[in-house]
Amino acid sequence: MAKRFIVGLHPGQDLAAVTRAVTAHGATWVGEPRAALPDVLVVAIPDDHDDEVFTAAVKRLDGVRYVEADALGWTS
């Protein structure tokens, strides 16, 4: 199973660059933004990946406004 996080972006960010950076920090899946939420990514990290390390690293990325655990929390 994987843990899901919501990554909020500043408007107009290069989604490909943010996706590459989030993946470099451990994300195994990055969902495309939805039309209603164009500046939000849903990402998944492995269950054994440290949540705090991941969120701290992603929060420091250019263009990222926030990172929070998804209310659903888990994917299968």
RAFENDA-V14991 format. One record per residue. N is the residue number from 1. RES is the residue in one small letter. PHI is phi in radians with two decimals (* if undefined). Layout:
n:N res:RES phi:PHI
n:N res:RES phi:PHI
This chain:
n:1 res:m phi:*
n:2 res:a phi:-2.22
n:3 res:k phi:-1.75
n:4 res:r phi:-1.84
n:5 res:f phi:-2.34
n:6 res:i phi:-1.77
n:7 res:v phi:-2.06
n:8 res:g phi:-1.59
n:9 res:l phi:-1.99
n:10 res:h phi:-1.23
n:11 res:p phi:-0.98
n:12 res:g phi:1.40
n:13 res:q phi:-1.28
n:14 res:d phi:-1.34
n:15 res:l phi:-1.08
n:16 res:a phi:-1.12
n:17 res:a phi:-1.17
n:18 res:v phi:-1.14
n:19 res:t phi:-1.05
n:20 res:r phi:-1.07
n:21 res:a phi:-1.18
n:22 res:v phi:-1.12
n:23 res:t phi:-1.12
n:24 res:a phi:-1.10
n:25 res:h phi:-1.65
n:26 res:g phi:2.05
n:27 res:a phi:-1.16
n:28 res:t phi:-1.75
n:29 res:w phi:-2.64
n:30 res:v phi:-2.32
n:31 res:g phi:-1.42
n:32 res:e phi:-1.21
n:33 res:p phi:-1.10
n:34 res:r phi:-1.56
n:35 res:a phi:-1.00
n:36 res:a phi:-1.27
n:37 res:l phi:-2.34
n:38 res:p phi:-1.19
n:39 res:d phi:-1.93
n:40 res:v phi:-2.29
n:41 res:l phi:-1.96
n:42 res:v phi:-1.87
n:43 res:v phi:-2.21
n:44 res:a phi:-2.18
n:45 res:i phi:-2.17
n:46 res:p phi:-1.06
n:47 res:d phi:-0.99
n:48 res:d phi:-1.56
n:49 res:h phi:-1.40
n:50 res:d phi:-1.25
n:51 res:d phi:-1.00
n:52 res:e phi:-1.16
n:53 res:v phi:-1.12
n:54 res:f phi:-1.08
n:55 res:t phi:-1.12
n:56 res:a phi:-1.09
n:57 res:a phi:-1.17
n:58 res:v phi:-1.23
n:59 res:k phi:-1.05
n:60 res:r phi:-1.44
n:61 res:l phi:-1.23
n:62 res:d phi:-1.03
n:63 res:g phi:1.57
n:64 res:v phi:-1.57
n:65 res:r phi:-1.56
n:66 res:y phi:-2.78
n:67 res:v phi:-2.41
n:68 res:e phi:-2.54
n:69 res:a phi:-1.11
n:70 res:d phi:-1.19
n:71 res:a phi:-1.01
n:72 res:l phi:-1.29
n:73 res:g phi:1.32
n:74 res:w phi:-2.25
n:75 res:t phi:-2.16
n:76 res:s phi:-2.16
